[in-house]
Amino acid sequence: MSRCVVCHCHTQTLLCKECQTLIKPPEYGCQQCAKPMPKANHHGTLRCPDCRKAPPAFNHIKCAGIYQPPGSDWVMALKFSGHLHWARAMAELLQPVIKDIAVDWPLMAMPLHRRRLRTRGYNQAFEMTRLLAGFSGRQVLTNVLERNKYTAMQATLPEKQRRANVRDAFTVKHNDLPQSVLLVDDVLTTGQTLSAAAASLKKAGVDQVYGVVFLRSAG
């Protein structure tokens, strides 16, 4: 038996049951992008104004929680400090989120451009994906989706520039693809990156793309 990475109590998982509750999903979210919505405006099938105005290419978002501490601190530690153990914690928290989706939907990690991959040394989305595959018994599709355009990091750009930043950023390398895939990433903010990737997959013949993200921005 190991110790919880947060509170150090004895546990069989990286996060104990109590510390898992630190990550809170949106109580009421957009049916498509999972953006938190006021309870008074939520009627079960309602999409947020952004999704109604400009529908993203992905069909649905599954998230473990809202982008806020302590989860946001874990994301930063994984992404920029090489603390890869947080990928396991994120996969543990995502496993129950996707349990209602048919197990024959394979997982795919959001790719990094090869230049950023060389700099960072690893793709945090792939680290999450391979662990989530082990927990959920799903296949992982690799070397299918490629990021062919080196772009500025989305978080550094104003919202209006983010769509243009990732336009034509992805290429699908194979045409023998499943009808449905789960595209895994650490964080969803405006959703422009995941939408651009989903659009490329759909152009190649995929019918349904669900985004599976650890945290979803509240704004």
N, C-alpha and C positions, 0 to 999 in steps of 0.2 A: 504494500500500500504506500502511495506517495503522499506528498503534501500539496495542498491547494496553493497555486502560484500567487494568490492574492492574500489570503488570511493565514495560510500555512497550517490549517487543520488537516487531519488525516482524511484522505479521499482516494477513490479509485480513478478519478478523472482529474484533468489539469485544474479545473475549477470545481469547487465544492457546490453542492446544491444551493446553499445560501448565496454564494458569490455569483452564481449564474443569474440570480434575480436582479443583479445590478444593471443588467442590460434589459431595457424595457422597450418592447415594440410599440408602434403607434396604436392607440386604442381605436381610433377611427382614421382610416387612411383611404386615399384615392384608390379606386378599384384597379386602376392600371399602374400607376407609378408609386403607390404607397405613401405619397406625401401626407403628413398628418393634416387632418381637417377638423374643424370645430364640430362637436357633436350635433349642434343645432342644424348644421348644413349637411349632415350625413344621413343618407337614406338607403344604405345597403348597396346600391348599384351606381352611386354617384361618382363621377370622375371630377377631378379638380379642374379649375378653369384653364390651366396650362395644357392639360391633356385634351380638353375639348377644343381648344383653339388650334393646337398643333400636335396631333396625336403622335406619340413616339412609335418607332418601329417595333419595339418589344411589346409583347402581349400583356405581361404582368410582371410585377416585382415581388419577390419574397425577401424579407429582411428580418434579421434577428432583433434589431433595435434602432433607436434614434441616435444620430451623431451627437454625442455629448459625453462628458467624463462619466465613468472612467474608460468607457469603450473607445472614445476618440484618442485617449492617451495610448491605449494598446495598439491602435492602428498606426499611430506615428512611430511607436517603438518598433513595430514589425517592418514598416515601410522604409524608415530612414536610419534605424540604429542596429539593424541586423538581429533583432531579438526574435528569432524564428519560432520560439515556443508559443508565441501568441497566435501563430497560424493554427496550431492545434486547438487552442481555446476557442477560436472563431469557428473552426469546423465542428467542434462539439456543440456549440450553440446553434449552428445552422442545421445540424442533422434533424432535429425535431421539426424545424420549419418546413422541410421538404418531404416529410414522411407521407403526406397525403398525395404526392405526385407519383405516378406510375414509375416503378423502378427501371423500366426500359428506356426512360428519358436519360440520355447520357449527360455527363458533365463536361464543360469546356471552360478553360480559364481565359479571362481577358488577357490578351497578349500585350507584352511590352515591345516597343521598338528595340531592335538588336543593339542600338547604341546605348539606350538607357539600361538594357539588360546587362551589357558589359560593365557599365559604371556601377550599377547596384550589386551585381553579382548573382541575383536571383529575382524571380518574379513572385511577388507576395501572393498574387491571385492563384498561381499554380501551386504554391505551397499549401494554400487553403484547400484547393480542389483535390489534390491527391489524397489528403487526409480525409476530406469529406467523402470521397469515393470509398475509402476503407470503412468508414463508419456506416455508410448507407448501402453498400453493395452495388454501387453503380459503376458503369464503364466511364473512363475518361477518354475523350477525344483529344488527340494532340496533333500538332503540325497541320491543322486545318485552317484556322484563322490566323492571319499574319498582319501585323501592324507595319505597313510599308512606308508610312509617312512619319518623320520625326517631328513632333509637335511640342509646343510649349505645354507645361503642365496645366491642366484645366483649372486647378485651384488658384493659379496666379492670374487668371484672366477675368475681366468683367463678364457677366452672364451673357450679354449680347454677342460677345466674340467667341463663345465656346462652341457654338454650332459650326461656324466657319473653320475653327481650329481643327476639328476632327472630320471635316468633310473629305471623303475619298481617302480616309486614313487606313482603311482595312481592305485586305484581299483574301478571298477564300481560295485555297489551293487545291481543293478536291470538289467534285460534283456529285459523288456518291454519298449523300448525307442523309441522316435520319429526318423524319418529319418534325420532330420536336427535340429541343435541346435546352439545357439549363446552363446559362452563361454566368460564371462566378467572378465576382470582384469584391474588393474590400469595402468600398464606399460608393454610394450613389449621391451625387449632389444635384445638378440640374438634369442629369440623365442623358446628356448629349452624347457622351462617349459610348454608353451602352446602346443607345438608339442607333448610332452610326454602325456599330458592330452588328447589331441585329438586322439592320437594313441590308448589309452585305451578305449575311447568312440567308436571308429570305430571297435575295436576288439569285442565290445559288441553289434554291429549291427547298430550304427549310420552311415549314409552315408555321410553327409556333416557337417563339423564343421567350423563355422566362428568365429574367435576371434574378440571380441569387446573390444578395449582398449582405455583408455583415451589418453595416450601419447605413441608414438612410438619412440624409440631411433633413432637418425640420423645416427649412425654408425653400 
